[in-house]
């Protein structure tokens, strides 16, 4: 399977406020992106899945990647 890059936009509940987020991830399919977002926010921020609202997932070309870590991985 070919690895693709996705940009995910959404909001998550932090305390009593909704915080917007934009995240870029490598994955082979959209379903994998959902799981990675839930897993990452759960482990880093201790947030339950029902407090994460994914608004959009779009595949982007490598040239549009803004995340410096992901960009360095792609250049290697």
N, CA, C and O atoms as a MOPAC input file, in Angstrom:
PM7 MOZYME 1SCF
protein

 N      0.82600 1    -1.19800 1     0.00000 1
 C      0.00000 1     0.00000 1     0.00000 1
 C      0.86200 1     1.25000 1     0.00000 1
 O      1.94100 1     1.28500 1     0.59200 1
 N      0.37600 1     2.24400 1    -0.65700 1
 C      1.08800 1     3.51100 1    -0.77700 1
 C      0.74400 1     4.41000 1     0.41200 1
 O     -0.42500 1     4.57500 1     0.76300 1
 N      1.76900 1     4.98200 1     1.01700 1
 C      1.56500 1     5.92800 1     2.11700 1
 C      1.21800 1     7.29100 1     1.53900 1
 O      1.87900 1     7.78000 1     0.62200 1
 N      0.17600 1     7.89400 1     2.08700 1
 C     -0.26300 1     9.20800 1     1.63800 1
 C     -0.20900 1    10.17300 1     2.81800 1
 O     -0.07300 1     9.76400 1     3.97100 1
 N     -0.31800 1    11.45400 1     2.50500 1
 C     -0.27400 1    12.47500 1     3.54800 1
 C     -1.64200 1    13.13700 1     3.61800 1
 O     -2.21900 1    13.52200 1     2.60000 1
 N     -2.14800 1    13.26000 1     4.83800 1
 C     -3.46400 1    13.84400 1     5.06300 1
 C     -3.34700 1    15.04400 1     6.00200 1
 O     -2.54300 1    15.04300 1     6.93400 1
 N     -4.15800 1    16.05900 1     5.74100 1
 C     -4.28100 1    17.20500 1     6.64600 1
 C     -5.64900 1    17.08100 1     7.32100 1
 O     -6.67800 1    16.99400 1     6.65200 1
 N     -5.64100 1    17.07400 1     8.63800 1
 C     -6.86000 1    16.90200 1     9.42200 1
 C     -7.15000 1    18.20000 1    10.15700 1
 O     -6.26600 1    18.77800 1    10.78900 1
 N     -8.39200 1    18.65200 1    10.07100 1
 C     -8.81600 1    19.84300 1    10.80200 1
 C     -9.99200 1    19.46300 1    11.68600 1
 O    -10.84000 1    18.65600 1    11.30300 1
 N    -10.03200 1    20.05100 1    12.86400 1
 C    -11.12600 1    19.75900 1    13.77300 1
 C    -11.00600 1    20.56200 1    15.04800 1
 O    -10.27300 1    21.54900 1    15.12600 1
 N    -11.75200 1    20.10900 1    16.05100 1
 C    -11.74800 1    20.75800 1    17.36100 1
 C    -11.78300 1    19.67900 1    18.42900 1
 O    -12.29200 1    18.57900 1    18.21800 1
 N    -11.22200 1    20.03000 1    19.58900 1
 C    -11.30900 1    19.11400 1    20.72300 1
 C    -11.64000 1    19.91300 1    21.96500 1
 O    -11.30500 1    21.09300 1    22.06900 1
 N    -12.29700 1    19.26200 1    22.90200 1
 C    -12.72400 1    19.90600 1    24.13600 1
 C    -11.57600 1    19.88700 1    25.13500 1
 O    -11.12700 1    18.82900 1    25.57400 1
 N    -11.11100 1    21.09400 1    25.48500 1
 C    -10.05200 1    21.23300 1    26.48300 1
 C    -10.65100 1    22.03300 1    27.62800 1
 O    -10.83500 1    23.24600 1    27.52500 1
 N    -10.94900 1    21.34900 1    28.70700 1
 C    -11.66900 1    22.00100 1    29.80400 1
 C    -13.09500 1    22.26500 1    29.34700 1
 O    -13.83400 1    21.33300 1    29.02700 1
 N    -13.47900 1    23.52900 1    29.31800 1
 C    -14.82700 1    23.88200 1    28.86300 1
 C    -14.81000 1    24.59500 1    27.51700 1
 O    -15.84300 1    25.09000 1    27.06500 1
 N    -13.64800 1    24.65300 1    26.87500 1
 C    -13.53000 1    25.34800 1    25.60100 1
 C    -13.17500 1    24.39000 1    24.47000 1
 O    -12.43700 1    23.42500 1    24.66700 1
 N    -13.71100 1    24.66900 1    23.28200 1
 C    -13.32600 1    23.92700 1    22.09300 1
 C    -12.06500 1    24.55800 1    21.51300 1
 O    -12.04000 1    25.75400 1    21.22600 1
 N    -11.03700 1    23.76300 1    21.34600 1
 C     -9.77400 1    24.22500 1    20.78400 1
 C     -9.64500 1    23.70000 1    19.35500 1
 O     -9.77700 1    22.49700 1    19.13300 1
 N     -9.39100 1    24.57100 1    18.39000 1
 C     -9.20200 1    24.09900 1    17.01900 1
 C     -7.82200 1    23.45300 1    16.85300 1
 O     -6.87600 1    23.79300 1    17.56200 1
 N     -7.72600 1    22.52200 1    15.90900 1
 C     -6.43700 1    21.91700 1    15.60400 1
 C     -6.34000 1    21.63500 1    14.10600 1
 O     -7.34300 1    21.42800 1    13.42300 1
 N     -5.11400 1    21.63400 1    13.62700 1
 C     -4.77600 1    21.18600 1    12.28400 1
 C     -3.56900 1    20.28300 1    12.43100 1
 O     -2.57500 1    20.66000 1    13.05100 1
 N     -3.65600 1    19.09900 1    11.86600 1
 C     -2.60000 1    18.10100 1    12.03600 1
 C     -2.33700 1    17.44300 1    10.69500 1
 O     -3.27300 1    17.17400 1     9.94200 1
 N     -1.08300 1    17.18200 1    10.39100 1
 C     -0.71800 1    16.46200 1     9.17600 1
 C     -0.16000 1    15.10600 1     9.57200 1
 O      0.69100 1    15.00300 1    10.45600 1
 N     -0.65100 1    14.06400 1     8.90700 1
 C     -0.27600 1    12.69600 1     9.24500 1
 C      0.01500 1    11.87600 1     7.99900 1
 O     -0.52600 1    12.13700 1     6.92400 1
 N      0.88600 1    10.87400 1     8.16300 1
 C      1.10400 1     9.88700 1     7.11200 1
 C      0.21200 1     8.69600 1     7.41800 1
 O      0.15700 1     8.23000 1     8.55600 1
 N     -0.48700 1     8.20500 1     6.39900 1
 C     -1.34900 1     7.03400 1     6.57700 1
 C     -1.61000 1     6.40900 1     5.21400 1
 O     -1.34400 1     7.01800 1     4.17800 1
 N     -2.12900 1     5.19400 1     5.22500 1
 C     -2.44500 1     4.53700 1     3.95900 1
 C     -3.89900 1     4.75700 1     3.54800 1
 O     -4.22500 1     4.67400 1     2.36400 1
 N     -4.78300 1     5.04000 1     4.52300 1
 C     -6.18800 1     5.29700 1     4.19700 1
 C     -6.82200 1     6.19800 1     5.25500 1
 O     -6.28100 1     6.36200 1     6.34800 1
 N     -7.97100 1     6.77600 1     4.91700 1
 C     -8.65600 1     7.73000 1     5.79200 1
 C     -9.02300 1     7.14000 1     7.15100 1
 O     -8.91600 1     7.82500 1     8.16800 1
 N     -9.45200 1     5.89300 1     7.18100 1
 C     -9.85500 1     5.25700 1     8.43500 1
 C     -8.68100 1     5.21700 1     9.42400 1
 O     -8.87200 1     5.35100 1    10.63200 1
 N     -7.49400 1     5.03500 1     8.90400 1
 C     -6.30000 1     5.00400 1     9.73700 1
 C     -6.03700 1     6.38300 1    10.35700 1
 O     -5.54300 1     6.48000 1    11.48000 1
 N     -6.36900 1     7.43500 1     9.62300 1
 C     -6.18600 1     8.80200 1    10.12100 1
 C     -7.06500 1     9.03200 1    11.34600 1
 O     -6.60400 1     9.59600 1    12.33800 1
 N     -8.32600 1     8.60200 1    11.29000 1
 C     -9.23400 1     8.74000 1    12.43900 1
 C     -8.61000 1     8.09800 1    13.67300 1
 O     -8.55000 1     8.71000 1    14.73900 1
 N     -8.15400 1     6.87700 1    13.51900 1
 C     -7.59800 1     6.13700 1    14.64500 1
 C     -6.35000 1     6.81700 1    15.19900 1
 O     -6.17100 1     6.88200 1    16.41500 1
 N     -5.48100 1     7.32600 1    14.31400 1
 C     -4.26500 1     8.00700 1    14.76100 1
 C     -4.59000 1     9.28400 1    15.53600 1
 O     -3.95600 1     9.57200 1    16.55100 1
 N     -5.56600 1    10.04300 1    15.06500 1
 C     -5.95000 1    11.28800 1    15.76300 1
 C     -6.47500 1    10.96300 1    17.16000 1
 O     -6.03700 1    11.55400 1    18.14700 1
 N     -7.41900 1    10.01800 1    17.23700 1
 C     -7.97900 1     9.64900 1    18.54100 1
 C     -6.88700 1     9.14300 1    19.48600 1
 O     -6.86800 1     9.49600 1    20.66500 1
 N     -5.99900 1     8.33100 1    18.97300 1
 C     -4.93300 1     7.76100 1    19.78800 1
 C     -3.96900 1     8.83000 1    20.27800 1
 O     -3.60300 1     8.85100 1    21.45400 1
 N     -3.55400 1     9.72400 1    19.37200 1
 C     -2.58900 1    10.76300 1    19.73400 1
 C     -3.15200 1    11.74700 1    20.75600 1
 O     -2.48500 1    12.07200 1    21.73800 1
 N     -4.38000 1    12.22300 1    20.52700 1
 C     -4.97200 1    13.17200 1    21.46400 1
 C     -5.25800 1    12.49700 1    22.80800 1
 O     -5.13500 1    13.12400 1    23.86000 1
 N     -5.63400 1    11.24100 1    22.77000 1
 C     -5.88400 1    10.51500 1    24.01100 1
 C     -4.62300 1    10.33500 1    24.83400 1
 O     -4.64400 1    10.49900 1    26.05400 1
 N     -3.52500 1     9.99900 1    24.17400 1
 C     -2.29300 1     9.75200 1    24.92400 1
 C     -1.59900 1    11.04900 1    25.34300 1
 O     -1.08400 1    11.12800 1    26.45800 1
 N     -1.57300 1    12.05200 1    24.48900 1
 C     -0.87300 1    13.29800 1    24.82500 1
 C     -1.66900 1    14.20700 1    25.74800 1
 O     -1.10600 1    14.84800 1    26.63400 1
 N     -2.99300 1    14.26200 1    25.53700 1
 C     -3.82000 1    15.22000 1    26.27000 1
 C     -4.83500 1    14.57200 1    27.20900 1
 O     -5.52200 1    15.26900 1    27.95700 1
 N     -4.93300 1    13.24600 1    27.17200 1
 C     -5.89000 1    12.55200 1    28.03200 1
 C     -7.33800 1    12.84900 1    27.66300 1
 O     -8.20000 1    12.92000 1    28.53900 1
 N     -7.61000 1    13.02200 1    26.37500 1
 C     -8.94600 1    13.39300 1    25.90900 1
 C     -9.68600 1    12.16500 1    25.39300 1
 O     -9.13100 1    11.36600 1    24.63900 1
 N    -10.94100 1    12.02300 1    25.80400 1
 C    -11.77700 1    10.93100 1    25.31400 1
 C    -12.13400 1    11.15300 1    23.84800 1
 O    -12.18400 1    12.29000 1    23.38000 1
 N    -12.38100 1    10.06100 1    23.12800 1
 C    -12.72100 1    10.13500 1    21.70400 1
 C    -13.96100 1    10.98900 1    21.43900 1
 O    -14.03400 1    11.67900 1    20.42200 1
 N    -14.91800 1    10.94600 1    22.33600 1
 C    -16.16100 1    11.69800 1    22.10400 1
 C    -15.98200 1    13.20300 1    22.29400 1
 O    -16.92000 1    13.96600 1    22.06300 1
 N    -14.79800 1    13.63900 1    22.71100 1
 C    -14.52400 1    15.06700 1    22.85900 1
 C    -13.65200 1    15.60600 1    21.71600 1
 O    -13.19700 1    16.74900 1    21.75200 1
 N    -13.43000 1    14.76300 1    20.70800 1
 C    -12.65700 1    15.15100 1    19.53200 1
 C    -13.60600 1    15.17500 1    18.33800 1
 O    -14.27300 1    14.18200 1    18.04800 1
 N    -13.66400 1    16.31200 1    17.65000 1
 C    -14.55200 1    16.46600 1    16.49600 1
 C    -13.71100 1    16.72800 1    15.25800 1
 O    -13.14800 1    17.81100 1    15.09900 1
 N    -13.62700 1    15.72900 1    14.37700 1
 C    -12.87300 1    15.87400 1    13.13200 1
 C    -13.80000 1    16.50600 1    12.10800 1
 O    -14.85500 1    15.95500 1    11.79300 1
 N    -13.40400 1    17.66900 1    11.58500 1
 C    -14.23900 1    18.39300 1    10.62100 1
 C    -13.89500 1    18.05000 1     9.18500 1
 O    -14.78800 1    17.96100 1     8.34100 1
 N    -12.60500 1    17.85500 1     8.88800 1
 C    -12.22500 1    17.51400 1     7.52000 1
 C    -10.91800 1    16.73900 1     7.49500 1
 O    -10.03500 1    16.92900 1     8.33200 1
 N    -10.82800 1    15.86100 1     6.50900 1
 C     -9.60700 1    15.11300 1     6.23500 1
 C     -9.38800 1    15.23200 1     4.73400 1
 O    -10.22900 1    14.81200 1     3.93900 1
 N     -8.24800 1    15.81100 1     4.35200 1
 C     -7.96300 1    15.93900 1     2.92700 1
 C     -6.56500 1    15.42000 1     2.63700 1
 O     -5.62900 1    15.64900 1     3.40300 1
 N     -6.44000 1    14.72100 1     1.52500 1
 C     -5.13300 1    14.25400 1     1.09900 1
 C     -4.39900 1    15.43200 1     0.46900 1
 O     -4.98100 1    16.18400 1    -0.31200 1
 N     -3.13000 1    15.59200 1     0.80800 1
 C     -2.35000 1    16.69900 1     0.26300 1
 C     -1.07200 1    16.16100 1    -0.38600 1
 O     -0.56500 1    15.11500 1     0.02000 1
 N     -0.55500 1    16.86600 1    -1.38200 1
 C      0.71600 1    16.44400 1    -1.99100 1
 C      1.88100 1    16.77900 1    -1.06300 1
 O      1.75300 1    17.67000 1    -0.22400 1
 N      3.00800 1    16.09200 1    -1.19100 1
 C      4.17000 1    16.34500 1    -0.32000 1
 C      4.64700 1    17.80300 1    -0.34400 1
 O      5.19700 1    18.28300 1     0.64700 1
 N      4.44800 1    18.49900 1    -1.44400 1
 C      4.89800 1    19.88900 1    -1.55400 1
 C      4.12000 1    20.82500 1    -0.62700 1
 O      4.61700 1    21.90100 1    -0.29300 1
 N      2.92700 1    20.44600 1    -0.21100 1
 C      2.08500 1    21.29900 1     0.62900 1
 C      2.24300 1    21.04400 1     2.12700 1
 O      1.59200 1    21.70400 1     2.93700 1
 N      3.09400 1    20.10100 1     2.50000 1
 C      3.28300 1    19.76800 1     3.91000 1
 C      3.90000 1    20.95500 1     4.63600 1
 O      4.89000 1    21.52500 1     4.17900 1
 N      3.30700 1    21.32600 1     5.77600 1
 C      3.79200 1    22.43800 1     6.58300 1
 C      4.47900 1    21.96800 1     7.86500 1
 O      5.32600 1    22.67800 1     8.40800 1
 N      4.12600 1    20.78900 1     8.34900 1
 C      4.69400 1    20.25400 1     9.58100 1
 C      6.19600 1    19.99400 1     9.38400 1
 O      6.57100 1    19.19400 1     8.52700 1
 N      7.06200 1    20.66200 1    10.17000 1
 C      8.50900 1    20.52400 1     9.95400 1
 C      9.04000 1    19.10200 1    10.16400 1
 O      9.97100 1    18.68900 1     9.47300 1
 N      8.47200 1    18.35900 1    11.09200 1
 C      8.92800 1    16.99400 1    11.34400 1
 C      8.55000 1    16.09500 1    10.17700 1
 O      9.38000 1    15.32700 1     9.69000 1
 N      7.32200 1    16.18400 1     9.73400 1
 C      6.87200 1    15.38400 1     8.60100 1
 C      7.62900 1    15.76300 1     7.33800 1
 O      7.95800 1    14.90200 1     6.52300 1
 N      7.90500 1    17.05700 1     7.17700 1
 C      8.64700 1    17.53800 1     6.01700 1
 C     10.05300 1    16.93400 1     5.99800 1
 O     10.53500 1    16.52800 1     4.94000 1
 N     10.71000 1    16.87200 1     7.14900 1
 C     12.06700 1    16.30800 1     7.19900 1
 C     12.05600 1    14.80200 1     6.92900 1
 O     13.00300 1    14.26900 1     6.35000 1
 N     10.99800 1    14.12000 1     7.34200 1
 C     10.88000 1    12.68300 1     7.06100 1
 C     10.72800 1    12.45600 1     5.56700 1
 O     11.32200 1    11.53000 1     5.01500 1
 N      9.93300 1    13.29500 1     4.90600 1
 C      9.70900 1    13.14200 1     3.48000 1
 C     10.95200 1    13.45100 1     2.65100 1
 O     11.14200 1    12.88400 1     1.57500 1
 N     11.79800 1    14.35300 1     3.15200 1
 C     13.01100 1    14.72700 1     2.42500 1
 C     14.12400 1    13.70700 1     2.58300 1
 O     15.05900 1    13.67800 1     1.78300 1
 N     14.03100 1    12.87000 1     3.61100 1
 C     15.08700 1    11.87600 1     3.86900 1
 C     15.04500 1    10.73000 1     2.89100 1
 O     15.86500 1     9.81600 1     2.97500 1

